[in-house]
Amino acid sequence: MIQVSALEFQRNFGKYQDLAQREPIAITSHGRPAFVLMPAEEYAALMTVKKRAFMTAEAEAEIIESVRRAEMDQRHEYLNELMK
């Protein structure tokens, strides 16, 4: 992730706006990360994942246990190999 000071970001907004289309830009204040610039679509995707994680954390214990015990159909075992 590219890091840039708030002052540099203000001076070259257009440059960093273009760069943010390729990778997030960390904007620092007093040497510490303060903000991140990224495309709106990427932010929306992150928020979707966050909402799903939150919903999972609130699921009833019975549902969580059922998911934990679930097994994948053997026809899809090749997918495990793809993940290695």
N, CA, C and O atoms as a CHARMM CRD file, in Angstrom:
* protein
*
  336
    1    1 MET  N      0.85300  -1.17100   0.00000 PROA 1      0.00000
    2    1 MET  CA     0.00000   0.00000   0.00000 PROA 1      0.00000
    3    1 MET  C      0.89700   1.23200   0.00000 PROA 1      0.00000
    4    1 MET  O      1.85500   1.31900   0.76900 PROA 1      0.00000
    5    2 ILE  N      0.58400   2.15000  -0.84600 PROA 2      0.00000
    6    2 ILE  CA     1.32400   3.40900  -0.91300 PROA 2      0.00000
    7    2 ILE  C      0.94700   4.27000   0.28800 PROA 2      0.00000
    8    2 ILE  O     -0.22700   4.35600   0.64900 PROA 2      0.00000
    9    3 GLN  N      1.94000   4.90800   0.90700 PROA 3      0.00000
   10    3 GLN  CA     1.66900   5.85100   1.99900 PROA 3      0.00000
   11    3 GLN  C      2.08000   7.24200   1.55600 PROA 3      0.00000
   12    3 GLN  O      3.12300   7.41600   0.92600 PROA 3      0.00000
   13    4 VAL  N      1.27300   8.22200   1.88000 PROA 4      0.00000
   14    4 VAL  CA     1.54700   9.59900   1.49400 PROA 4      0.00000
   15    4 VAL  C      1.06200  10.52300   2.60900 PROA 4      0.00000
   16    4 VAL  O      0.04600  10.25300   3.25000 PROA 4      0.00000
   17    5 SER  N      1.78700  11.59800   2.83300 PROA 5      0.00000
   18    5 SER  CA     1.36100  12.55400   3.86300 PROA 5      0.00000
   19    5 SER  C      0.11600  13.30000   3.38100 PROA 5      0.00000
   20    5 SER  O     -0.14300  13.39600   2.18200 PROA 5      0.00000
   21    6 ALA  N     -0.63500  13.81700   4.32500 PROA 6      0.00000
   22    6 ALA  CA    -1.84700  14.56800   3.99300 PROA 6      0.00000
   23    6 ALA  C     -1.50500  15.76900   3.11600 PROA 6      0.00000
   24    6 ALA  O     -2.24700  16.08300   2.18500 PROA 6      0.00000
   25    7 LEU  N     -0.39500  16.44100   3.40100 PROA 7      0.00000
   26    7 LEU  CA     0.01200  17.60300   2.60900 PROA 7      0.00000
   27    7 LEU  C      0.32600  17.20100   1.17200 PROA 7      0.00000
   28    7 LEU  O     -0.13000  17.84800   0.23000 PROA 7      0.00000
   29    8 GLU  N      1.10900  16.12700   1.00400 PROA 8      0.00000
   30    8 GLU  CA     1.43800  15.63100  -0.33800 PROA 8      0.00000
   31    8 GLU  C      0.16800  15.20900  -1.06700 PROA 8      0.00000
   32    8 GLU  O      0.02400  15.45800  -2.26400 PROA 8      0.00000
   33    9 PHE  N     -0.74300  14.57800  -0.35700 PROA 9      0.00000
   34    9 PHE  CA    -2.01500  14.15100  -0.94800 PROA 9      0.00000
   35    9 PHE  C     -2.79700  15.35900  -1.45300 PROA 9      0.00000
   36    9 PHE  O     -3.33300  15.32400  -2.56000 PROA 9      0.00000
   37   10 GLN  N     -2.87100  16.42900  -0.65700 PROA 10     0.00000
   38   10 GLN  CA    -3.58500  17.64400  -1.06700 PROA 10     0.00000
   39   10 GLN  C     -2.94800  18.27800  -2.29700 PROA 10     0.00000
   40   10 GLN  O     -3.64500  18.73200  -3.20500 PROA 10     0.00000
   41   11 ARG  N     -1.64100  18.30500  -2.32100 PROA 11     0.00000
   42   11 ARG  CA    -0.92500  18.94200  -3.43900 PROA 11     0.00000
   43   11 ARG  C     -1.08200  18.17200  -4.74800 PROA 11     0.00000
   44   11 ARG  O     -1.06300  18.76900  -5.82500 PROA 11     0.00000
   45   12 ASN  N     -1.23600  16.86400  -4.66200 PROA 12     0.00000
   46   12 ASN  CA    -1.28300  16.01400  -5.86000 PROA 12     0.00000
   47   12 ASN  C     -2.49800  15.09800  -5.85600 PROA 12     0.00000
   48   12 ASN  O     -2.38600  13.90400  -6.13500 PROA 12     0.00000
   49   13 PHE  N     -3.65000  15.65800  -5.54200 PROA 13     0.00000
   50   13 PHE  CA    -4.86700  14.85700  -5.42300 PROA 13     0.00000
   51   13 PHE  C     -5.13400  14.01200  -6.66600 PROA 13     0.00000
   52   13 PHE  O     -5.41700  12.81900  -6.54900 PROA 13     0.00000
   53   14 GLY  N     -5.04900  14.60100  -7.83000 PROA 14     0.00000
   54   14 GLY  CA    -5.33500  13.87700  -9.07200 PROA 14     0.00000
   55   14 GLY  C     -4.44500  12.66700  -9.26000 PROA 14     0.00000
   56   14 GLY  O     -4.90700  11.59900  -9.66100 PROA 14     0.00000
   57   15 LYS  N     -3.15800  12.84000  -8.96700 PROA 15     0.00000
   58   15 LYS  CA    -2.20100  11.74000  -9.08800 PROA 15     0.00000
   59   15 LYS  C     -2.61100  10.57800  -8.19300 PROA 15     0.00000
   60   15 LYS  O     -2.65200   9.43000  -8.63700 PROA 15     0.00000
   61   16 TYR  N     -2.91500  10.87600  -6.93200 PROA 16     0.00000
   62   16 TYR  CA    -3.26300   9.81300  -5.98800 PROA 16     0.00000
   63   16 TYR  C     -4.64500   9.24000  -6.25000 PROA 16     0.00000
   64   16 TYR  O     -4.90300   8.07600  -5.94400 PROA 16     0.00000
   65   17 GLN  N     -5.51900  10.03400  -6.80600 PROA 17     0.00000
   66   17 GLN  CA    -6.83600   9.52600  -7.19300 PROA 17     0.00000
   67   17 GLN  C     -6.66200   8.45500  -8.27100 PROA 17     0.00000
   68   17 GLN  O     -7.30700   7.40800  -8.22000 PROA 17     0.00000
   69   18 ASP  N     -5.79400   8.71600  -9.24100 PROA 18     0.00000
   70   18 ASP  CA    -5.52800   7.72300 -10.28600 PROA 18     0.00000
   71   18 ASP  C     -4.85100   6.48200  -9.71900 PROA 18     0.00000
   72   18 ASP  O     -5.23000   5.35900 -10.05300 PROA 18     0.00000
   73   19 LEU  N     -3.85000   6.67900  -8.86100 PROA 19     0.00000
   74   19 LEU  CA    -3.14400   5.54200  -8.26200 PROA 19     0.00000
   75   19 LEU  C     -4.07500   4.67200  -7.42300 PROA 19     0.00000
   76   19 LEU  O     -3.91000   3.45300  -7.37600 PROA 19     0.00000
   77   20 ALA  N     -5.04200   5.28600  -6.76800 PROA 20     0.00000
   78   20 ALA  CA    -5.96500   4.54800  -5.90300 PROA 20     0.00000
   79   20 ALA  C     -6.84800   3.59000  -6.69500 PROA 20     0.00000
   80   20 ALA  O     -7.44300   2.68100  -6.11800 PROA 20     0.00000
   81   21 GLN  N     -6.93900   3.78200  -8.00200 PROA 21     0.00000
   82   21 GLN  CA    -7.69700   2.84100  -8.83100 PROA 21     0.00000
   83   21 GLN  C     -6.96700   1.50600  -8.92400 PROA 21     0.00000
   84   21 GLN  O     -7.58500   0.48200  -9.21700 PROA 21     0.00000
   85   22 ARG  N     -5.64700   1.50700  -8.67500 PROA 22     0.00000
   86   22 ARG  CA    -4.83900   0.29200  -8.76000 PROA 22     0.00000
   87   22 ARG  C     -4.53300  -0.32000  -7.40900 PROA 22     0.00000
   88   22 ARG  O     -4.45300  -1.54300  -7.28800 PROA 22     0.00000
   89   23 GLU  N     -4.36000   0.51900  -6.38000 PROA 23     0.00000
   90   23 GLU  CA    -4.09900   0.01500  -5.03100 PROA 23     0.00000
   91   23 GLU  C     -4.47900   1.09500  -4.02100 PROA 23     0.00000
   92   23 GLU  O     -4.42100   2.28500  -4.33100 PROA 23     0.00000
   93   24 PRO  N     -4.86600   0.68500  -2.81600 PROA 24     0.00000
   94   24 PRO  CA    -5.25900   1.66900  -1.79200 PROA 24     0.00000
   95   24 PRO  C     -4.10200   2.61000  -1.44900 PROA 24     0.00000
   96   24 PRO  O     -2.93400   2.22400  -1.49700 PROA 24     0.00000
   97   25 ILE  N     -4.44600   3.83200  -1.10800 PROA 25     0.00000
   98   25 ILE  CA    -3.47700   4.84800  -0.71200 PROA 25     0.00000
   99   25 ILE  C     -3.71300   5.16400   0.76200 PROA 25     0.00000
  100   25 ILE  O     -4.81000   5.57800   1.13700 PROA 25     0.00000
  101   26 ALA  N     -2.69000   4.97300   1.60300 PROA 26     0.00000
  102   26 ALA  CA    -2.77900   5.34500   3.02300 PROA 26     0.00000
  103   26 ALA  C     -2.34400   6.80100   3.14000 PROA 26     0.00000
  104   26 ALA  O     -1.24400   7.16000   2.72200 PROA 26     0.00000
  105   27 ILE  N     -3.19600   7.62500   3.70200 PROA 27     0.00000
  106   27 ILE  CA    -2.89900   9.04200   3.89800 PROA 27     0.00000
  107   27 ILE  C     -2.53000   9.21500   5.36700 PROA 27     0.00000
  108   27 ILE  O     -3.31100   8.89000   6.26100 PROA 27     0.00000
  109   28 THR  N     -1.33100   9.72900   5.60000 PROA 28     0.00000
  110   28 THR  CA    -0.83500   9.83700   6.96500 PROA 28     0.00000
  111   28 THR  C     -0.98100  11.25100   7.51100 PROA 28     0.00000
  112   28 THR  O     -1.00400  12.23300   6.76900 PROA 28     0.00000
  113   29 SER  N     -1.07800  11.31500   8.81700 PROA 29     0.00000
  114   29 SER  CA    -1.10100  12.58600   9.54400 PROA 29     0.00000
  115   29 SER  C     -0.10100  12.45600  10.67800 PROA 29     0.00000
  116   29 SER  O     -0.21800  11.57500  11.53100 PROA 29     0.00000
  117   30 HSD  N      0.87500  13.33500  10.67700 PROA 30     0.00000
  118   30 HSD  CA     1.95000  13.28300  11.67400 PROA 30     0.00000
  119   30 HSD  C      2.64000  11.91700  11.68200 PROA 30     0.00000
  120   30 HSD  O      3.00900  11.39400  12.73400 PROA 30     0.00000
  121   31 GLY  N      2.80500  11.35200  10.47800 PROA 31     0.00000
  122   31 GLY  CA     3.52000  10.08700  10.33800 PROA 31     0.00000
  123   31 GLY  C      2.71800   8.83500  10.61400 PROA 31     0.00000
  124   31 GLY  O      3.24000   7.72800  10.48700 PROA 31     0.00000
  125   32 ARG  N      1.45600   8.98700  10.99200 PROA 32     0.00000
  126   32 ARG  CA     0.61600   7.81300  11.29200 PROA 32     0.00000
  127   32 ARG  C     -0.53600   7.70200  10.30100 PROA 32     0.00000
  128   32 ARG  O     -1.11900   8.71800   9.92200 PROA 32     0.00000
  129   33 PRO  N     -0.87200   6.49300   9.87600 PROA 33     0.00000
  130   33 PRO  CA    -2.00800   6.32700   8.95100 PROA 33     0.00000
  131   33 PRO  C     -3.28800   6.90600   9.54400 PROA 33     0.00000
  132   33 PRO  O     -3.63800   6.61800  10.68800 PROA 33     0.00000
  133   34 ALA  N     -3.98100   7.72100   8.75700 PROA 34     0.00000
  134   34 ALA  CA    -5.21800   8.35100   9.22200 PROA 34     0.00000
  135   34 ALA  C     -6.41700   7.97700   8.35100 PROA 34     0.00000
  136   34 ALA  O     -7.52900   7.82100   8.85500 PROA 34     0.00000
  137   35 PHE  N     -6.19100   7.83500   7.05200 PROA 35     0.00000
  138   35 PHE  CA    -7.26400   7.53100   6.10200 PROA 35     0.00000
  139   35 PHE  C     -6.73200   6.61600   5.01500 PROA 35     0.00000
  140   35 PHE  O     -5.52300   6.48200   4.82700 PROA 35     0.00000
  141   36 VAL  N     -7.66600   5.98300   4.29500 PROA 36     0.00000
  142   36 VAL  CA    -7.30000   5.16700   3.14300 PROA 36     0.00000
  143   36 VAL  C     -8.20300   5.56500   1.98600 PROA 36     0.00000
  144   36 VAL  O     -9.42400   5.63800   2.13000 PROA 36     0.00000
  145   37 LEU  N     -7.58800   5.82200   0.83900 PROA 37     0.00000
  146   37 LEU  CA    -8.33700   6.14500  -0.37400 PROA 37     0.00000
  147   37 LEU  C     -8.37600   4.90500  -1.24700 PROA 37     0.00000
  148   37 LEU  O     -7.33800   4.32000  -1.55400 PROA 37     0.00000
  149   38 MET  N     -9.59500   4.49900  -1.65200 PROA 38     0.00000
  150   38 MET  CA    -9.77400   3.33100  -2.51200 PROA 38     0.00000
  151   38 MET  C    -11.03600   3.53200  -3.33400 PROA 38     0.00000
  152   38 MET  O    -11.86200   4.37900  -2.99600 PROA 38     0.00000
  153   39 PRO  N    -11.19800   2.76700  -4.40900 PROA 39     0.00000
  154   39 PRO  CA   -12.41500   2.87900  -5.20600 PROA 39     0.00000
  155   39 PRO  C    -13.65900   2.53700  -4.37100 PROA 39     0.00000
  156   39 PRO  O    -13.61000   1.69600  -3.47300 PROA 39     0.00000
  157   40 ALA  N    -14.75300   3.19700  -4.68400 PROA 40     0.00000
  158   40 ALA  CA   -16.00600   2.98500  -3.95700 PROA 40     0.00000
  159   40 ALA  C    -16.45800   1.52800  -4.03600 PROA 40     0.00000
  160   40 ALA  O    -17.00300   0.99700  -3.06900 PROA 40     0.00000
  161   41 GLU  N    -16.23600   0.88000  -5.17600 PROA 41     0.00000
  162   41 GLU  CA   -16.63900  -0.52300  -5.33000 PROA 41     0.00000
  163   41 GLU  C    -15.88200  -1.42400  -4.35700 PROA 41     0.00000
  164   41 GLU  O    -16.45500  -2.35100  -3.78600 PROA 41     0.00000
  165   42 GLU  N    -14.59600  -1.14600  -4.17400 PROA 42     0.00000
  166   42 GLU  CA   -13.79500  -1.94700  -3.24800 PROA 42     0.00000
  167   42 GLU  C    -14.26800  -1.73900  -1.80500 PROA 42     0.00000
  168   42 GLU  O    -14.33900  -2.68900  -1.02400 PROA 42     0.00000
  169   43 TYR  N    -14.58500  -0.50500  -1.46600 PROA 43     0.00000
  170   43 TYR  CA   -15.10500  -0.20400  -0.12700 PROA 43     0.00000
  171   43 TYR  C    -16.42700  -0.94500   0.10000 PROA 43     0.00000
  172   43 TYR  O    -16.63900  -1.53300   1.16000 PROA 43     0.00000
  173   44 ALA  N    -17.31100  -0.91200  -0.89900 PROA 44     0.00000
  174   44 ALA  CA   -18.60200  -1.59900  -0.77300 PROA 44     0.00000
  175   44 ALA  C    -18.40700  -3.09400  -0.56000 PROA 44     0.00000
  176   44 ALA  O    -19.11700  -3.70800   0.23600 PROA 44     0.00000
  177   45 ALA  N    -17.44600  -3.68200  -1.26900 PROA 45     0.00000
  178   45 ALA  CA   -17.16400  -5.11300  -1.09700 PROA 45     0.00000
  179   45 ALA  C    -16.67000  -5.40400   0.31800 PROA 45     0.00000
  180   45 ALA  O    -17.07100  -6.40200   0.91600 PROA 45     0.00000
  181   46 LEU  N    -15.81400  -4.55300   0.85500 PROA 46     0.00000
  182   46 LEU  CA   -15.32800  -4.73400   2.22600 PROA 46     0.00000
  183   46 LEU  C    -16.47000  -4.64700   3.23600 PROA 46     0.00000
  184   46 LEU  O    -16.51400  -5.41400   4.19800 PROA 46     0.00000
  185   47 MET  N    -17.38000  -3.72400   3.01600 PROA 47     0.00000
  186   47 MET  CA   -18.50500  -3.57400   3.93700 PROA 47     0.00000
  187   47 MET  C    -19.43800  -4.77600   3.87000 PROA 47     0.00000
  188   47 MET  O    -20.01500  -5.16500   4.88500 PROA 47     0.00000
  189   48 THR  N    -19.59400  -5.36600   2.69700 PROA 48     0.00000
  190   48 THR  CA   -20.41700  -6.56800   2.55300 PROA 48     0.00000
  191   48 THR  C    -19.81400  -7.71000   3.36200 PROA 48     0.00000
  192   48 THR  O    -20.52900  -8.41800   4.07100 PROA 48     0.00000
  193   49 VAL  N    -18.50000  -7.88900   3.25800 PROA 49     0.00000
  194   49 VAL  CA   -17.81700  -8.93900   4.01800 PROA 49     0.00000
  195   49 VAL  C    -17.95100  -8.66900   5.51600 PROA 49     0.00000
  196   49 VAL  O    -18.19000  -9.59000   6.29700 PROA 49     0.00000
  197   50 LYS  N    -17.80000  -7.43000   5.90800 PROA 50     0.00000
  198   50 LYS  CA   -17.91300  -7.06600   7.32400 PROA 50     0.00000
  199   50 LYS  C    -19.31000  -7.39000   7.86000 PROA 50     0.00000
  200   50 LYS  O    -19.44100  -7.91800   8.96400 PROA 50     0.00000
  201   51 LYS  N    -20.33300  -7.08300   7.09900 PROA 51     0.00000
  202   51 LYS  CA   -21.70900  -7.36900   7.53000 PROA 51     0.00000
  203   51 LYS  C    -21.93300  -8.86500   7.67300 PROA 51     0.00000
  204   51 LYS  O    -22.58600  -9.30900   8.61700 PROA 51     0.00000
  205   52 ARG  N    -21.39200  -9.65200   6.73500 PROA 52     0.00000
  206   52 ARG  CA   -21.54900 -11.10700   6.81600 PROA 52     0.00000
  207   52 ARG  C    -20.86400 -11.65700   8.05600 PROA 52     0.00000
  208   52 ARG  O    -21.41300 -12.52100   8.73900 PROA 52     0.00000
  209   53 ALA  N    -19.67100 -11.16200   8.34900 PROA 53     0.00000
  210   53 ALA  CA   -18.93200 -11.62200   9.52800 PROA 53     0.00000
  211   53 ALA  C    -19.70000 -11.27300  10.79000 PROA 53     0.00000
  212   53 ALA  O    -19.75200 -12.07100  11.72600 PROA 53     0.00000
  213   54 PHE  N    -20.29200 -10.09500  10.82400 PROA 54     0.00000
  214   54 PHE  CA   -21.06400  -9.65900  11.98500 PROA 54     0.00000
  215   54 PHE  C    -22.27400 -10.56700  12.17300 PROA 54     0.00000
  216   54 PHE  O    -22.58500 -10.96300  13.29700 PROA 54     0.00000
  217   55 MET  N    -22.95300 -10.89700  11.08300 PROA 55     0.00000
  218   55 MET  CA   -24.13200 -11.75400  11.18400 PROA 55     0.00000
  219   55 MET  C    -23.73400 -13.14400  11.66900 PROA 55     0.00000
  220   55 MET  O    -24.45600 -13.74800  12.46300 PROA 55     0.00000
  221   56 THR  N    -22.60200 -13.65700  11.20900 PROA 56     0.00000
  222   56 THR  CA   -22.13600 -14.96800  11.64500 PROA 56     0.00000
  223   56 THR  C    -21.84000 -14.96200  13.13800 PROA 56     0.00000
  224   56 THR  O    -22.15400 -15.92100  13.84200 PROA 56     0.00000
  225   57 ALA  N    -21.24100 -13.88700  13.61600 PROA 57     0.00000
  226   57 ALA  CA   -20.89400 -13.79200  15.03700 PROA 57     0.00000
  227   57 ALA  C    -22.14200 -13.81100  15.91400 PROA 57     0.00000
  228   57 ALA  O    -22.08100 -14.22600  17.07200 PROA 57     0.00000
  229   58 GLU  N    -23.26200 -13.36800  15.37500 PROA 58     0.00000
  230   58 GLU  CA   -24.50200 -13.33200  16.16000 PROA 58     0.00000
  231   58 GLU  C    -25.38500 -14.56400  15.95800 PROA 58     0.00000
  232   58 GLU  O    -26.45300 -14.66100  16.56200 PROA 58     0.00000
  233   59 ALA  N    -24.95500 -15.50000  15.12000 PROA 59     0.00000
  234   59 ALA  CA   -25.76200 -16.68800  14.85400 PROA 59     0.00000
  235   59 ALA  C    -25.91100 -17.52300  16.12100 PROA 59     0.00000
  236   59 ALA  O    -25.04600 -17.51700  16.99700 PROA 59     0.00000
  237   60 GLU  N    -27.00700 -18.22500  16.19400 PROA 60     0.00000
  238   60 GLU  CA   -27.25100 -19.08300  17.34400 PROA 60     0.00000
  239   60 GLU  C    -26.22000 -20.21100  17.37500 PROA 60     0.00000
  240   60 GLU  O    -25.74200 -20.65300  16.33100 PROA 60     0.00000
  241   61 ALA  N    -25.88800 -20.66100  18.55300 PROA 61     0.00000
  242   61 ALA  CA   -24.87400 -21.70800  18.73400 PROA 61     0.00000
  243   61 ALA  C    -25.23900 -22.96600  17.94900 PROA 61     0.00000
  244   61 ALA  O    -24.35900 -23.63600  17.40700 PROA 61     0.00000
  245   62 GLU  N    -26.51500 -23.28700  17.88600 PROA 62     0.00000
  246   62 GLU  CA   -26.96600 -24.48100  17.15900 PROA 62     0.00000
  247   62 GLU  C    -26.62700 -24.38100  15.67400 PROA 62     0.00000
  248   62 GLU  O    -26.19500 -25.36100  15.06700 PROA 62     0.00000
  249   63 ILE  N    -26.81900 -23.20800  15.09000 PROA 63     0.00000
  250   63 ILE  CA   -26.50800 -23.00600  13.67400 PROA 63     0.00000
  251   63 ILE  C    -25.00100 -23.09200  13.45100 PROA 63     0.00000
  252   63 ILE  O    -24.54900 -23.73700  12.50500 PROA 63     0.00000
  253   64 ILE  N    -24.23000 -22.45000  14.30900 PROA 64     0.00000
  254   64 ILE  CA   -22.77600 -22.47600  14.18400 PROA 64     0.00000
  255   64 ILE  C    -22.26700 -23.90700  14.29400 PROA 64     0.00000
  256   64 ILE  O    -21.38100 -24.30000  13.53500 PROA 64     0.00000
  257   65 GLU  N    -22.79800 -24.68200  15.20700 PROA 65     0.00000
  258   65 GLU  CA   -22.38300 -26.07300  15.37200 PROA 65     0.00000
  259   65 GLU  C    -22.74900 -26.89400  14.14100 PROA 65     0.00000
  260   65 GLU  O    -21.97300 -27.75600  13.72800 PROA 65     0.00000
  261   66 SER  N    -23.90400 -26.64900  13.55100 PROA 66     0.00000
  262   66 SER  CA   -24.30700 -27.36400  12.33800 PROA 66     0.00000
  263   66 SER  C    -23.35200 -27.07400  11.19000 PROA 66     0.00000
  264   66 SER  O    -22.98100 -27.97800  10.44200 PROA 66     0.00000
  265   67 VAL  N    -22.95900 -25.82900  11.05100 PROA 67     0.00000
  266   67 VAL  CA   -22.01100 -25.45700   9.99400 PROA 67     0.00000
  267   67 VAL  C    -20.66100 -26.10400  10.26200 PROA 67     0.00000
  268   67 VAL  O    -20.01800 -26.60200   9.33800 PROA 67     0.00000
  269   68 ARG  N    -20.22600 -26.10100  11.52200 PROA 68     0.00000
  270   68 ARG  CA   -18.93200 -26.68800  11.87100 PROA 68     0.00000
  271   68 ARG  C    -18.89400 -28.18300  11.52800 PROA 68     0.00000
  272   68 ARG  O    -17.86500 -28.68100  11.07100 PROA 68     0.00000
  273   69 ARG  N    -19.99400 -28.89700  11.74000 PROA 69     0.00000
  274   69 ARG  CA   -20.04500 -30.33600  11.49500 PROA 69     0.00000
  275   69 ARG  C    -20.29600 -30.69200  10.03800 PROA 69     0.00000
  276   69 ARG  O    -20.14800 -31.85300   9.65800 PROA 69     0.00000
  277   70 ALA  N    -20.66800 -29.73400   9.22500 PROA 70     0.00000
  278   70 ALA  CA   -21.00600 -29.99200   7.81800 PROA 70     0.00000
  279   70 ALA  C    -19.78700 -30.50900   7.05700 PROA 70     0.00000
  280   70 ALA  O    -18.65300 -30.11900   7.33500 PROA 70     0.00000
  281   71 GLU  N    -20.03900 -31.39000   6.09900 PROA 71     0.00000
  282   71 GLU  CA   -18.98100 -31.93800   5.27000 PROA 71     0.00000
  283   71 GLU  C    -19.30500 -31.67700   3.80900 PROA 71     0.00000
  284   71 GLU  O    -20.46500 -31.66500   3.39700 PROA 71     0.00000
  285   72 MET  N    -18.24700 -31.46800   3.04000 PROA 72     0.00000
  286   72 MET  CA   -18.41300 -31.20400   1.62500 PROA 72     0.00000
  287   72 MET  C    -18.66700 -32.50700   0.88400 PROA 72     0.00000
  288   72 MET  O    -18.10200 -33.54500   1.22700 PROA 72     0.00000
  289   73 ASP  N    -19.50700 -32.45200  -0.11800 PROA 73     0.00000
  290   73 ASP  CA   -19.76500 -33.60800  -0.97500 PROA 73     0.00000
  291   73 ASP  C    -18.44600 -34.04200  -1.61400 PROA 73     0.00000
  292   73 ASP  O    -17.68600 -33.20200  -2.09500 PROA 73     0.00000
  293   74 GLN  N    -18.16600 -35.35600  -1.62400 PROA 74     0.00000
  294   74 GLN  CA   -16.90200 -35.88500  -2.13600 PROA 74     0.00000
  295   74 GLN  C    -16.66500 -35.51600  -3.60700 PROA 74     0.00000
  296   74 GLN  O    -15.51900 -35.47900  -4.05400 PROA 74     0.00000
  297   75 ARG  N    -17.72600 -35.24600  -4.35200 PROA 75     0.00000
  298   75 ARG  CA   -17.56100 -34.85600  -5.75400 PROA 75     0.00000
  299   75 ARG  C    -16.77500 -33.55700  -5.89200 PROA 75     0.00000
  300   75 ARG  O    -16.23000 -33.26400  -6.95600 PROA 75     0.00000
  301   76 HSD  N    -16.71800 -32.78600  -4.81900 PROA 76     0.00000
  302   76 HSD  CA   -16.04500 -31.48100  -4.86200 PROA 76     0.00000
  303   76 HSD  C    -14.68600 -31.49300  -4.16000 PROA 76     0.00000
  304   76 HSD  O    -14.11000 -30.43700  -3.90000 PROA 76     0.00000
  305   77 GLU  N    -14.18600 -32.66800  -3.86000 PROA 77     0.00000
  306   77 GLU  CA   -12.91300 -32.79200  -3.14500 PROA 77     0.00000
  307   77 GLU  C    -11.76600 -32.11900  -3.90500 PROA 77     0.00000
  308   77 GLU  O    -10.82500 -31.61700  -3.29200 PROA 77     0.00000
  309   78 TYR  N    -11.84400 -32.10900  -5.23100 PROA 78     0.00000
  310   78 TYR  CA   -10.78900 -31.48500  -6.02100 PROA 78     0.00000
  311   78 TYR  C    -10.60700 -30.00500  -5.69100 PROA 78     0.00000
  312   78 TYR  O     -9.53800 -29.44700  -5.93800 PROA 78     0.00000
  313   79 LEU  N    -11.61200 -29.37900  -5.15000 PROA 79     0.00000
  314   79 LEU  CA   -11.50300 -27.96700  -4.78700 PROA 79     0.00000
  315   79 LEU  C    -10.50000 -27.75800  -3.66200 PROA 79     0.00000
  316   79 LEU  O     -9.81400 -26.73700  -3.62800 PROA 79     0.00000
  317   80 ASN  N    -10.40400 -28.71900  -2.73400 PROA 80     0.00000
  318   80 ASN  CA    -9.40600 -28.63200  -1.66800 PROA 80     0.00000
  319   80 ASN  C     -7.99800 -28.58600  -2.24100 PROA 80     0.00000
  320   80 ASN  O     -7.14100 -27.85000  -1.75100 PROA 80     0.00000
  321   81 GLU  N     -7.76900 -29.37000  -3.27500 PROA 81     0.00000
  322   81 GLU  CA    -6.44200 -29.38900  -3.90900 PROA 81     0.00000
  323   81 GLU  C     -6.13400 -28.05600  -4.57900 PROA 81     0.00000
  324   81 GLU  O     -4.98500 -27.61400  -4.58600 PROA 81     0.00000
  325   82 LEU  N     -7.13400 -27.42600  -5.13100 PROA 82     0.00000
  326   82 LEU  CA    -6.93700 -26.11400  -5.76800 PROA 82     0.00000
  327   82 LEU  C     -6.54100 -25.04300  -4.75600 PROA 82     0.00000
  328   82 LEU  O     -5.87400 -24.07000  -5.10700 PROA 82     0.00000
  329   83 MET  N     -6.94500 -25.21700  -3.51800 PROA 83     0.00000
  330   83 MET  CA    -6.68000 -24.22500  -2.48600 PROA 83     0.00000
  331   83 MET  C     -5.28800 -24.35100  -1.89000 PROA 83     0.00000
  332   83 MET  O     -4.85300 -23.47300  -1.14600 PROA 83     0.00000
  333   84 LYS  N     -4.58400 -25.42900  -2.20500 PROA 84     0.00000
  334   84 LYS  CA    -3.24200 -25.64500  -1.62600 PROA 84     0.00000
  335   84 LYS  C     -2.19400 -24.87100  -2.40200 PROA 84     0.00000
  336   84 LYS  O     -1.01100 -24.92700  -2.06700 PROA 84     0.00000
